[in-house]
């Protein structure tokens, strides 16, 4: 099937990024979220990203409005009935994702693939709650979507070869490289990355080092472009905690125990860049001002 219209559910940092790269590839998008202000925030984010790319000479100014116009927005899920392929990027919560997929199952024609951008949740279990387990797949984009090359593809137990090929072809049309992971919590990227981030938080919790010491150590000492605490703030501390909880619960090994400090920050609403405060404090443009005290 030639994909002409992609449905994106969730207009947060990942959903809006996915909508942006899809529109940049010349494909129409219909993006859904629960309220108009979330959709506006998503569209504004796309505009700011494109402006930054124009400033750096990586995008033609005359294409800016054309790309944004390709992204229609809606709070009505029924509008996704026209989509040829749907990508969900709602919060990292299994119940929320399953409830959404069940609704989409009624709205979308049976041949339409549902790709989940989940960071850790079982594709097999989500697929089994729909009437199209063979057409449910993991399509894990990296953050920030426009800048990052990789899409990790995860097959559920029932995912068909056709669904896999269609998903891989779409990722390549969006200019991404792909690899495949088996359906276990965290897949490959987050199974390796999140324990490191969680350990960095433990290091801070136990007083081994402060925010700047830990991030400087890992940037200059292990050649990472971002320190783990800075990266945790970018991912979102709520998302980091949700991923650690899935790995801890499902794999049953205490090496995945989320750091109590991570839980405390999430309880306080310190979710990282998206709320202006996490391990660092941020200005309105999302630039770090200082480590949070
Ligand atoms: P976010 O908090 O920025 O955005 C989530 C959006 O989903 C919000 O706008 C919210 O209003 C919307 N939403 C929630 N429930 C909804 C529903 N039922 N219907 C429609 N919209 C709904 O989160 P995010 O960082 O964009 O993460 C989204 C997904 O992408 C998660 O599954 C996350 O694990 C995954 N992911 C995140 C990252 C990252 O670095 N943040 C990287 C890869 C994958």
Boltz pocket constraint, residues with backbone or C-beta under 6 A from the ligand:
constraints:
  - pocket:
      binder: B
      contacts: [[A, 9], [A, 10], [A, 11], [A, 12], [A, 13], [A, 14], [A, 15], [A, 32], [A, 33], [A, 34], [A, 38], [A, 88], [A, 89], [A, 90], [A, 91], [A, 92], [A, 93], [A, 96], [A, 100], [A, 117], [A, 118], [A, 119], [A, 120], [A, 140], [A, 141], [A, 142], [A, 143], [A, 234], [A, 235], [A, 236], [A, 239], [A, 274]]
      max_distance: 6.0
